[in-house]
Amino acid sequence: MPFIDVRGVSHYYEWISETPVSYPFQPSKPVMVFVHGWGGSDRYWESTARTIAPQFDSLLYDMRGFGRSPLPKPVPDAVSAIGYELETYADDLVLLLDALGVHQKIYLNAHSTGASVGVLFLNRHGDRVERGILTCNGIFDYDPAAFAAFYKFGGYVVAVRPKWLSAIPLVDRIFMARFLKRPIPAHDRKAFLEDFLMADYEAALGTIFTAVSERAVEEMPKEFAKIPVPTLLVSGEYDQIIPADMGSRAAALNPLVEHVVIANTAHFPMLEDPETYLHRVQDFLQMTPSTPLTA
């Protein structure tokens, strides 16, 4: 498996392409970079990336402290000093692209908390992006009591994650129920549960406190308003994690942001209704009928 060091953390990455990717990097197609959300890994983006392989070379990676990019143990002071603010993860992506020699403009597709990282990347490095796709993201209001309860519950959930949980029959269905409106493939359910159980405590807790915070409430509307490139914001109609109205509010702040809602889906529309999701992406990217995206 390919790994590359970014700021003292060995980052897992992979290319999904119809032809082998050479080094130094010589692009044969446009590059789409996928960013996963909290507690996940690049694995749930694989089916989307494989479907668009005729049109894009796709770069998938696991963010610092998640999936197959665990923090070194014990965590060095230099790594701890980076912190878990979402902009630090946007900086990680820049360094990853530089290390891999990807200097052409990319298409960015980011999900959930990873989409918040994506917004920050678009604003800090818009000159490196052709177009953005943000899946299941938006802006929310600050509620001190609700946030305090969320932190307490989130801290408990992060602290109590026995590895044997994934071996219990049907637990993946129970775990994913709140995220879904439609069923998704069993291997995707199991992969997300496994990724959640292996996420590093420091990264999982640190990103909870930064992604859902008073500062995020204040800053993210400003960040959405500043997005400098055409961007598609996709919401699931029944998303309980980031409801579609939060996406609508975010898109209303910037004429470059187009908002679409995929009916009868929740927090993983790319897996719940891949055909509709891919067609929405196709329309946004203005791909010609001769190179259709098919699920």
N, C-alpha and C positions, 0 to 999 in steps of 0.2 A: 504494500500500500504506500502511496506517495505522501511524504510529509515535508514540510519546509518550516524553518525557524522564523518566527515573527515575534520580536521583542521578548525573547527568552522562552517562548512557548512553541512546542512542536505542533504545527497546524496540519491537520489532515485536509487534503484537497483531491479532487479528481476532475479530469476532463471527460466529457461525454461528446463524442464526435464520430462522424462516419469514417474519418481517416485519423491515423495517429498524429498527435500533436508533437511537433518537433521543437527542439531547443538549439540555438536561441529561437524564441517564439516567432513563427512566420504564419500570420493569419491567412487562412484560406477562405474563411467566412466571417461574417459578423460574430462577435462574442457576446453571449448573454451570461451574466453572473447572477447566481441565485444565493439569497441570504435566508437562512432559516430563522424561526422564531424561538421564543423562550422555551427552554427545556427540550428542544428538539435537536435535529442534526440535518445534514444535507440529504439524508436518505429519503425523506418524503418528497423531495423535489425530483428524484431520479426519473419517475415516469414522465413528468412534463418535459424534462430535458431530452429524454430519448425520443419523444414524439417530435420535437422541433429540430432534431439532428440534421434533417435535410437542409434546413435554413441557417442554423446557428451551431457554432462550437460553444458548448456550455461549460462554464467553470462552476463547480460546486465545492463548498468547503464547510468545515465545522468551526464555528466561532470559538474564541478563547474560553476554555473551561467547559465546553459542551461537546457532546458526541465523542469523536475520536481525537479531540484536541484538548486533553486534560491538562490541568496545571501541574507543573512539576511538584513533587513532594519531597521534603517540605517546600512550601511556596517561598521562593527567594524574595528578599526584600525588594529587589528591582521590579519583580513581577507584581507584587502587592502594590507597589507605588503607582503603577499604571492606573489602578482603580477600575471601577465598573460603570462609570458614566457612559452613556450610549455613544457619545462622540469619540470615546477611546476605541470603541469597536469600529467606528467609521475610519479612524486612523489605521487600525489594524488592516482593513481591507485595502487601503492605499498601499501600505507596505507589502502586502501579499501580492498585489498586482505588479508592483515594481520588482519584487523578488522573482516573479515568474516571467518577467519581461513583457508583460501585457501593457503596451503603451498606446494602442489604438483606442478610440472611443468605444465604450461598452454600452450594452443595454442591461439595465439593472432590474432584477425582479426580486423583491424582498417581501417577507411575510410577517405579520403580527408585530412583535417587538423588534424583529429584524427589519420590518418596514420603517420603524422609527429610526433605526440605525441608517436605513436607506435614505430617509429624508435628510438627515444630517450629512450623509455622503454627497447627496445631490447638491446641497448648498455649499459645501466646502470644496467640492471637486467637480463642479458642474462641467468644467472644460473637458472632463474625461468621460462624460456620459452623453450618449446620443438621445436616448429616451429612458424614462423610468416607468416601472410597473410596481405599484404598492398593493399588496393583497391583504385585506383585513386590517385596516388601520384607521385612525381618525383622531379627533380631539375630544377631551372630556372635561367635566367640571370638577373642581376641588370640593370634596366633602370630608372634613377632618375626622368625623366619627367613622364614616365608611372606610376611609383610608387606614385608620388605626386598626379597625377590625381586620381589614385585608392583610396588613402587615403581620398581625398576630397569627392569623390563619396561615398565611404564606410561610412564615417562619417555622411553624409546626410542620407543614407539609414538606418543606425542604429538609428539615432535620430528621423526619421519620420516613425513611425510604428504604426499607429492607430489600436487598437484592432478590431474595426468594419470592417476592411478590409476583414477579413475572411468570413464575412456574404454576401459579394457581389457575385452573381452567376458567375461562370466560372473564378473568379480571381485566383483560385488555378492552373488552366490550364495555364493562362498567366504567373503566377509567376514561374512555373516550366519549361516553354518552353525552356529556355536557358540551363537547366540541362539535358535535355532528347533528345534522338533520337527516341525511341519507347515510346508508352504510358505505363503508370504504373497504378495500381489500384487507384481508386478515393480516397479511404481512406488514402493511402500513400501520395498522393498529398496534401490532406487537412491537414494531420498530420504535414507534413514538414512546410507548411505555418503557422499553429498554433504555432509550435515550434519556428519558426523564430520570430514571433510577441511577444512571451513571453520571449525570451532570455534577460537576464539582460544587460543593456546598458554598464556597466563597463566591463563585461566579453566579450561581443560581440565586442566592440571597441578595447579592449586590445589585444584580440587574432588576430584581423586583423593586428594590428601594429607589432605583433611579428611573425606571420606566414608568412607574406609577407613583408620582410625587407631586408636591405643590409646584416644584420647579418645572416639571414636565408640563403641568397644566398651563403655566405662564408662558413657557418658551415654545411649545410645539405649534400653537397657532401662528406665531411669528415665523417659525421655520416653514410651515406649509405656505404661508403667504410669499415666501422668498424663493420657492422652488423655481429654478431658471430654465428648465427644459420641459418639453411636453411629457406629461405623466398621466398614466391611467391608474385610478384608484378603484379596486374591485372589492365589493362587500358581499357577504353572504346574507340573504334575506333574514335568516333566523339566527344569526350569530349572537350568542349570549356573552361572548368574551369582549368583543368590540362591535356593538350593534351598528347596523347600517346607517342610522341617523348620525352617528359620530363621523362616519366617512363623508356623508353629505355635508355636514358642517365644515369639515376640513376642506373639501373641494371648493366650497363656495368662497373661500378666501383667495383663490388664485385662478385666473382664467386659463392658465396652462394645465390645470388639473381637471381631467374628465372623470366623472364618477359613474360607475355602473353597479347595479345590484343583480346578483345571480339568484333567481328564484329557487326556493326549496333547498337551499344549502345553508350551512352555518359557517364554522371557522376554517374549514378546509375545502373551499369551493373547487380548487384545482384537483382534488381527489374525489369529491362528492359528485361533481358533474364536470368531468374533464373536457367533454366535447364542447359544452357551452363556454367554459372558461377559455379554452384554446381559441374558439371562434372570436370571442371578445378581444383577445390579445391580437389575433390576426387582423381584425378590423382596425384596431388602434395602430398597429405597425404598418398598416396599409400594404399588406403583402398581396401580391397579385394572385388571381385565381389559378395560375399555372403552378404555384407553389403553396398548395393549401396545407393548413395544419389539420390533422385528423387525430381523433382520440383513439 
